[in-house]
Amino acid sequence: MLSRIADSLFWLNRYLERSEGMLRLMRTNYVLSLDKGPSDMNDWKPLLQIYSGNAKLDQALLQGSNQKVIGYLLMDPANENSLQVNLNKARENARGMQDHITKEVWEQVNHMYHIVNSKNTSEQLNSNNQLPTIEYLLKNCLLYTGITDSTMPRGMSWCFMNLGKYLERCLLTIELLDKYYASIDYDFQSEKDILYWRSLLFSVSGYEFHLKNYRNADTNYNVAHQIIFNEQFPYSIFYCLTRIKKYMETIIDENKIKDKNLLVKEFGRIYSNVEFTDLDWIKKTGMAVYLQTSRYNLLQFTNSLSQTFFSYS
């Protein structure tokens, strides 16, 4: 497989996973904001920090309205992480390697591109139909996941697509966890119940999972355990790293990779830092340091992966 094709497959799923994560977080914030006063915009802050990065603009948007925040995150071409920009890039990647994806995958990516660029979508977001529009876009992201899972052959294309998907998901999970625990100064002794954490849990589709699997009252501890270590929760850091490990090993086994041991060792250090760690150790060393170091190491690994497989300079 050409490096250019592998790169496009990798980034196609990164852009779609990024879009789905944004829409899920946006829907959660919008629904929960209906229980608050019109001037309470604090729930949008983590989302803006993740998908904007412009502190001055973020502050201005937080003083505005839901509509302004949603418009900026979904449709503003000046925001390089907006949904419209992500889906435009995803379609461009898919268009250049249609021989390596199924017809159904291409049609769904193309369909989503036309939805987000249609005049009707812009009009809906500027009206009182914001929530139905967000849910419609999210359902199309979920439909893409289902179509990909049910139609793609389990070859190299599938492996590169999932490598991108789980790297993006893992990075987003780390960022979300960091933002929410920073709001309580990473203090596990702070008395926060499940209602405080529901925004985070809904944002990673983990609220129902949490209620079914965690019974004791130490919610701060339980949420951290679920999102970092729970191997059955598909948005946990450990689950994502396990999937990355599987697909990376398959790709390495089927390709002659120069200096593959360096890449394997680099990822092994990241993986072992979750597999052989527990929350008691994290609390001693500091949750902030652990999450920020994990994110930095994962970004460095992503750079090494890109240089190895995609011929980046």
Secondary structure, DSSP 4 states (H G I P E B T S, - for coil): --HHHHHHHHHHHHHHHHHHHHHHHHHHHHHHHTTS-TT--GGGHHHHHHHT--HHHHHHHHTS-HHHHHHHHHH-TTSTTSHHHHHHHHHHHHHTTGGGS-HHHHHHHHHHHHHHTSHHHHHHHTTT-HHHHHHHHHHHHHHHHHHHHHHS-SSHHHHHHHHHHHHHHHHHHHHHHHHHHHTTTT-TTS---HHHHHHHHHHTT-HHHHHHH--SS-HHHHHHHHHHT-TTSTTSHHHHHHHHHHHHHHHHHHS--TTHHHHHHHHHHHHHHHHT--HHHHHHH-HHHHHHHHHHHHHHHHHHHHHHHS---
